[in-house]
Amino acid sequence: MRLEIRGLERLSFRERQVVALKETGANNETVARRLGLSPATVATLYTRAKSKGYQVVLVVEGDPLALFPGAEDGGDEEGTDGEA
């Protein structure tokens, strides 16, 4: 699985940093410490970034969540087991 953030080109560098950390689960205080900002500045940057309309997409390859019977993690897209 991987996280993809679409629309990053619309964000400033600092907004990109904040979005990347926030969307992976960090809270404002953690982001603030990591970037040397105040939590209020992090909140402002995050709100501004959200208003610019980026999208977060979770890309799941295979079936790592075991949701589809017969599919294997990393298997082919048609769900076959490879038997001839």
DSSP file (Angstrom, degrees, kcal/mol; ACC not computed):
  #  RESIDUE AA STRUCTURE BP1 BP2  ACC     N-H-->O    O-->H-N    N-H-->O    O-->H-N    TCO  KAPPA ALPHA  PHI   PSI    X-CA   Y-CA   Z-CA
    1    1 A M              0   0    0      0, 0.0     2,-0.3     0, 0.0    59,-0.2   0.000 360.0 360.0 360.0 147.8    0.0    0.0    0.0
    2    2 A R  E     -A   59   0A   0     57,-2.2    57,-3.2     2,-0.0     2,-0.5  -0.991 360.0-125.0-145.1 155.0    1.1    3.5   -0.6
    3    3 A L  E     -A   58   0A   0     -2,-0.3     2,-0.4    55,-0.2    55,-0.2  -0.855  24.2-167.8-100.5 130.4   -0.3    7.0    0.0
    4    4 A E  E     -A   57   0A   0     53,-3.3    53,-3.5    -2,-0.5     2,-0.6  -0.976   7.6-158.0-121.1 131.8   -0.6    9.3   -2.9
    5    5 A I  E >   -A   56   0A   0     -2,-0.4     3,-0.5    51,-0.2     2,-0.3  -0.937  13.0-161.5-112.0 113.8   -1.4   13.0   -2.6
    6    6 A R  E 3   +A   55   0A   0     49,-3.2    49,-2.6    -2,-0.6    -2,-0.0  -0.737  69.0  33.1 -97.3 142.0   -2.8   14.5   -5.7
    7    7 A G  T >   +     0   0    0     -2,-0.3     3,-1.7    47,-0.2     4,-0.3   0.590  67.2 137.8  92.8  13.3   -2.8   18.3   -6.3
    8    8 A L  G X   +     0   0    0     -3,-0.5     3,-1.9     1,-0.3     8,-0.1   0.780  61.1  72.3 -61.2 -26.1    0.5   19.0   -4.5
    9    9 A E  G 3  S+     0   0    0      1,-0.3    -1,-0.3     7,-0.0    -3,-0.0   0.732  92.4  57.2 -63.5 -19.6    1.5   21.3   -7.4
   10   10 A R  G <  S+     0   0    0     -3,-1.7    -1,-0.3     2,-0.1     2,-0.3   0.575  97.1  81.8 -83.5  -9.8   -1.1   23.8   -6.0
   11   11 A L  S <  S-     0   0    0     -3,-1.9    38,-0.0    -4,-0.3     2,-0.0  -0.671  80.4-116.7-101.6 150.8    0.5   23.9   -2.6
   12   12 A S     >  -     0   0    0     -2,-0.3     4,-2.4     1,-0.1     5,-0.2  -0.286  38.1-102.2 -70.5 167.1    3.4   25.9   -1.3
   13   13 A F  H  > S+     0   0    0      1,-0.2     4,-2.1     2,-0.2     5,-0.1   0.930 124.0  47.4 -57.4 -47.2    6.5   23.9   -0.1
   14   14 A R  H  > S+     0   0    0      1,-0.2     4,-2.4     2,-0.2    -1,-0.2   0.887 110.4  52.0 -65.2 -39.7    5.5   24.4    3.6
   15   15 A E  H  > S+     0   0    0      1,-0.2     4,-2.9     2,-0.2    -1,-0.2   0.897 108.1  52.8 -62.1 -39.7    1.9   23.4    2.9
   16   16 A R  H  X S+     0   0    0     -4,-2.4     4,-2.6     2,-0.2    -2,-0.2   0.917 109.0  49.2 -61.3 -43.6    3.3   20.2    1.2
   17   17 A Q  H  X S+     0   0    0     -4,-2.1     4,-2.0     2,-0.2     5,-0.2   0.943 113.7  45.6 -60.8 -47.6    5.4   19.4    4.3
   18   18 A V  H  X S+     0   0    0     -4,-2.4     4,-3.1     1,-0.2     5,-0.3   0.930 113.7  48.9 -62.6 -46.8    2.4   19.9    6.6
   19   19 A V  H  X S+     0   0    0     -4,-2.9     4,-2.9     1,-0.2     5,-0.2   0.926 109.4  52.3 -60.2 -46.2    0.0   17.9    4.5
   20   20 A A  H  < S+     0   0    0     -4,-2.6     4,-0.5    -5,-0.2    -1,-0.2   0.912 116.0  40.1 -58.5 -43.7    2.5   15.0    4.1
   21   21 A L  H ><>S+     0   0    0     -4,-2.0     5,-2.1    -5,-0.2     3,-0.7   0.921 117.2  47.5 -72.7 -43.9    2.9   14.7    7.9
   22   22 A K  H ><5S+     0   0    0     -4,-3.1     3,-1.8     1,-0.2    -2,-0.2   0.908 109.4  53.2 -64.5 -41.8   -0.7   15.4    8.8
   23   23 A E  T 3<5S+     0   0    0     -4,-2.9    -1,-0.2     1,-0.3    -2,-0.2   0.609 104.3  56.6 -73.8 -10.5   -2.1   12.9    6.3
   24   24 A T  T < 5S-     0   0    0     -3,-0.7    -1,-0.3    -4,-0.5    -2,-0.2   0.275 130.9 -90.2-100.5  10.2    0.2   10.2    7.7
   25   25 A G  T < 5S+     0   0    0     -3,-1.8    -3,-0.2     1,-0.3     2,-0.2   0.417  77.1 141.2 107.4  -1.3   -1.3   10.6   11.1
   26   26 A A      < -     0   0    0     -5,-2.1    -1,-0.3     1,-0.1     2,-0.1  -0.487  43.6-133.4 -75.2 143.5    0.8   13.3   12.9
   27   27 A N     >  -     0   0    0     -2,-0.2     4,-2.5     1,-0.1     5,-0.2  -0.417  30.5 -96.4 -88.5 172.2   -1.0   15.8   15.1
   28   28 A N  H  > S+     0   0    0      1,-0.2     4,-2.7     2,-0.2     5,-0.2   0.869 123.1  52.1 -57.8 -40.1   -0.3   19.6   15.0
   29   29 A E  H  > S+     0   0    0      2,-0.2     4,-2.3     1,-0.2    -1,-0.2   0.911 110.9  46.9 -65.1 -42.5    2.1   19.5   17.9
   30   30 A T  H  > S+     0   0    0      2,-0.2     4,-2.3     1,-0.2    -2,-0.2   0.924 114.3  47.1 -64.2 -45.5    4.2   16.7   16.3
   31   31 A V  H  X S+     0   0    0     -4,-2.5     4,-2.4     1,-0.2     6,-0.2   0.920 111.0  52.8 -62.0 -43.8    4.3   18.5   13.0
   32   32 A A  H  X>S+     0   0    0     -4,-2.7     5,-2.2    -5,-0.2     4,-1.3   0.922 110.8  46.2 -59.3 -46.5    5.2   21.8   14.7
   33   33 A R  H  <5S+     0   0    0     -4,-2.3     3,-0.3     1,-0.2    -1,-0.2   0.928 113.4  49.4 -61.5 -45.0    8.1   20.3   16.5
   34   34 A R  H  <5S+     0   0    0     -4,-2.3    -1,-0.2     1,-0.2    -2,-0.2   0.867 120.6  34.6 -64.3 -37.3    9.4   18.5   13.4
   35   35 A L  H  <5S-     0   0    0     -4,-2.4    -1,-0.2    -5,-0.2    -2,-0.2   0.467 108.3-115.8 -99.6  -2.5    9.2   21.6   11.2
   36   36 A G  T  <5S+     0   0    0     -4,-1.3     2,-0.2    -3,-0.3    -3,-0.2   0.870  74.2 122.9  71.0  36.3   10.1   24.2   13.8
   37   37 A L      < -     0   0    0     -5,-2.2    -1,-0.2    -6,-0.2    -2,-0.1  -0.711  66.7 -99.7-119.6 170.7    6.7   26.0   13.7
   38   38 A S     >  -     0   0    0     -2,-0.2     4,-2.1     1,-0.1     3,-0.3  -0.631  32.4-117.5 -85.6 153.8    4.0   26.8   16.1
   39   39 A P  H  > S+     0   0    0      0, 0.0     4,-2.3     0, 0.0     5,-0.1   0.845 116.9  56.6 -58.1 -33.1    1.0   24.5   16.3
   40   40 A A  H  > S+     0   0    0      2,-0.2     4,-2.2     1,-0.2     5,-0.1   0.891 106.1  49.2 -65.8 -38.8   -1.2   27.5   15.3
   41   41 A T  H  > S+     0   0    0     -3,-0.3     4,-2.7     2,-0.2     5,-0.2   0.894 109.6  52.0 -66.6 -39.8    0.9   28.0   12.1
   42   42 A V  H  X S+     0   0    0     -4,-2.1     4,-2.6     2,-0.2    -2,-0.2   0.933 109.7  49.5 -60.2 -45.9    0.6   24.3   11.3
   43   43 A A  H  X S+     0   0    0     -4,-2.3     4,-2.4     1,-0.2    -2,-0.2   0.906 111.9  48.6 -60.4 -42.6   -3.2   24.6   11.7
   44   44 A T  H  X S+     0   0    0     -4,-2.2     4,-2.6     2,-0.2    -2,-0.2   0.929 112.4  47.5 -63.6 -46.2   -3.2   27.6    9.4
   45   45 A L  H  X S+     0   0    0     -4,-2.7     4,-2.5     1,-0.2    -2,-0.2   0.895 113.0  48.9 -62.6 -40.2   -1.1   25.9    6.7
   46   46 A Y  H  X S+     0   0    0     -4,-2.6     4,-2.5     2,-0.2    -1,-0.2   0.914 112.0  47.9 -67.1 -42.9   -3.2   22.8    6.8
   47   47 A T  H  X S+     0   0    0     -4,-2.4     4,-1.8    -5,-0.2    -2,-0.2   0.916 112.9  48.9 -63.2 -43.3   -6.4   24.7    6.5
   48   48 A R  H  X S+     0   0    0     -4,-2.6     4,-0.8     2,-0.2    -2,-0.2   0.918 111.4  49.6 -62.7 -43.6   -5.0   26.7    3.6
   49   49 A A  H ><>S+     0   0    0     -4,-2.5     3,-1.0     1,-0.2     5,-0.7   0.915 108.9  52.0 -62.7 -43.4   -3.8   23.5    1.9
   50   50 A K  H ><5S+     0   0    0     -4,-2.5     3,-1.4     1,-0.3    -1,-0.2   0.871 104.2  57.2 -61.9 -35.7   -7.2   21.9    2.3
   51   51 A S  H 3<5S+     0   0    0     -4,-1.8    -1,-0.3     1,-0.3    -2,-0.2   0.715  98.4  62.0 -68.2 -19.0   -8.9   25.0    0.7
   52   52 A K  T <<5S-     0   0    0     -3,-1.0    -1,-0.3    -4,-0.8    -2,-0.2   0.511 113.1-119.3 -86.2  -5.6   -6.7   24.4   -2.4
   53   53 A G  T < 5 +     0   0    0     -3,-1.4    -3,-0.2    -4,-0.3    -2,-0.1   0.856  46.1 168.2  80.2  39.2   -8.3   21.0   -2.9
   54   54 A Y      < -     0   0    0     -5,-0.7     2,-0.4   -47,-0.1   -47,-0.2  -0.407  22.9-141.7 -74.6 163.6   -5.6   18.4   -2.8
   55   55 A Q  E     -A    6   0A   0    -49,-2.6   -49,-3.2    -2,-0.1     2,-0.5  -0.983   2.9-145.7-129.3 140.7   -6.8   14.7   -2.6
   56   56 A V  E     -A    5   0A   0     -2,-0.4     2,-0.4   -51,-0.2   -51,-0.2  -0.916  19.5-172.8-105.1 128.5   -5.3   11.8   -0.6
   57   57 A V  E     -A    4   0A   0    -53,-3.5   -53,-3.3    -2,-0.5     2,-0.7  -0.981  16.8-147.5-124.5 129.8   -5.5    8.4   -2.3
   58   58 A L  E     -A    3   0A   0     -2,-0.4     2,-0.7   -55,-0.2   -55,-0.2  -0.875  15.3-156.4 -94.8 117.9   -4.6    5.1   -0.8
   59   59 A V  E     -A    2   0A   0    -57,-3.2   -57,-2.2    -2,-0.7     2,-0.5  -0.862   9.3-169.5 -99.3 117.3   -3.2    2.8   -3.5
   60   60 A V        -     0   0    0     -2,-0.7     2,-0.4   -59,-0.2    -2,-0.0  -0.933   2.5-163.1-111.5 122.0   -3.6   -0.8   -2.5
   61   61 A E        -     0   0    0     -2,-0.5     2,-0.2     2,-0.0    13,-0.1  -0.870  61.1 -16.1-105.8 136.9   -1.8   -3.4   -4.6
   62   62 A G  S    S-     0   0    0     -2,-0.4    11,-0.2    11,-0.2     3,-0.1  -0.502 106.9 -59.2  72.1-141.9   -2.8   -7.1   -4.4
   63   63 A D    >   +     0   0    0     -2,-0.2     3,-1.8     1,-0.1    10,-0.3  -0.414  66.8 152.4-137.7  59.8   -5.0   -8.0   -1.4
   64   64 A P  T 3  S+     0   0    0      0, 0.0    -1,-0.1     0, 0.0    -2,-0.1   0.687  77.4  55.3 -67.2 -15.8   -2.9   -7.1    1.7
   65   65 A L  T 3  S-     0   0    0     -3,-0.1    -3,-0.0     3,-0.0    -2,-0.0   0.395 106.9-126.7 -95.6   2.9   -6.2   -6.5    3.7
   66   66 A A    <   +     0   0    0     -3,-1.8    -3,-0.1     1,-0.1     6,-0.0   0.915  65.7 135.1  53.2  50.0   -7.5  -10.0    2.8
   67   67 A L        +     0   0    0      1,-0.2    -1,-0.1     2,-0.0    -4,-0.0   0.639  54.4  59.4 -99.5 -18.4  -10.7   -8.6    1.5
   68   68 A F  S >  S-     0   0    0     -5,-0.1     3,-1.9     3,-0.1    -1,-0.2  -0.933  83.1-127.5-121.4 112.4  -11.1  -10.7   -1.7
   69   69 A P  T 3  S+     0   0    0      0, 0.0     3,-0.1     0, 0.0    -2,-0.0  -0.257  93.2  16.0 -57.2 135.9  -11.2  -14.5   -1.5
   70   70 A G  T 3  S+     0   0    0      1,-0.3     2,-0.3    11,-0.0     9,-0.0   0.191  97.8 114.8  88.1 -17.0   -8.7  -16.2   -3.7
   71   71 A A    <   -     0   0    0     -3,-1.9     2,-0.3     4,-0.1    -1,-0.3  -0.631  50.6-155.4 -85.8 146.4   -6.6  -13.1   -4.3
   72   72 A E    >   -     0   0    0     -2,-0.3     3,-2.5     4,-0.2     2,-0.3  -0.874  32.1 -89.9-117.8 153.1   -3.1  -13.1   -2.9
   73   73 A D  T 3  S+     0   0    0     -2,-0.3   -11,-0.2     1,-0.3     3,-0.1  -0.453 118.1   8.9 -60.1 122.2   -0.9  -10.1   -2.0
   74   74 A G  T 3  S+     0   0    0     -2,-0.3    -1,-0.3     1,-0.2   -12,-0.1   0.521  99.7 140.7  83.5   4.4    1.0   -9.2   -5.2
   75   75 A G    <   -     0   0    0     -3,-2.5    -1,-0.2     1,-0.2   -13,-0.2  -0.100  60.9 -75.3 -72.0 177.1   -1.1  -11.6   -7.3
   76   76 A D    >   -     0   0    0      4,-0.4     3,-1.1     1,-0.1    -4,-0.2  -0.245  43.3-109.4 -73.0 167.5   -2.3  -10.8  -10.8
   77   77 A E  T 3  S+     0   0    0      1,-0.2    -1,-0.1     2,-0.1    -2,-0.1   0.695 111.6  61.4 -73.7 -20.0   -5.2   -8.4  -11.3
   78   78 A E  T 3  S-     0   0    0      2,-0.1    -1,-0.2     1,-0.0    -2,-0.0   0.530 105.2-121.7 -87.4  -4.7   -7.7  -11.0  -12.5
   79   79 A G    <   +     0   0    0     -3,-1.1     2,-0.1     1,-0.2    -2,-0.1   0.634  59.8 146.8  78.7  13.7   -7.6  -13.0   -9.2
   80   80 A T        -     0   0    0      1,-0.1    -4,-0.4     2,-0.0    -1,-0.2  -0.464  51.8-133.4 -80.0 158.0   -6.4  -16.3  -10.7
   81   81 A D        -     0   0    0     -2,-0.1    -1,-0.1     2,-0.1   -11,-0.0   0.388  43.3-109.2 -94.0   3.9   -4.2  -18.5   -8.7
   82   82 A G  S    S+     0   0    0      1,-0.3     2,-0.2     2,-0.0    -2,-0.0   0.486  70.4 141.1  87.2   1.8   -1.8  -19.2  -11.6
   83   83 A E              0   0    0      1,-0.1    -1,-0.3     0, 0.0    -2,-0.1  -0.544 360.0 360.0 -79.1 145.4   -2.8  -22.8  -12.2
   84   84 A A              0   0    0     -2,-0.2    -1,-0.1     0, 0.0    -2,-0.0   0.419 360.0 360.0 -96.2 360.0   -3.0  -24.0  -15.8
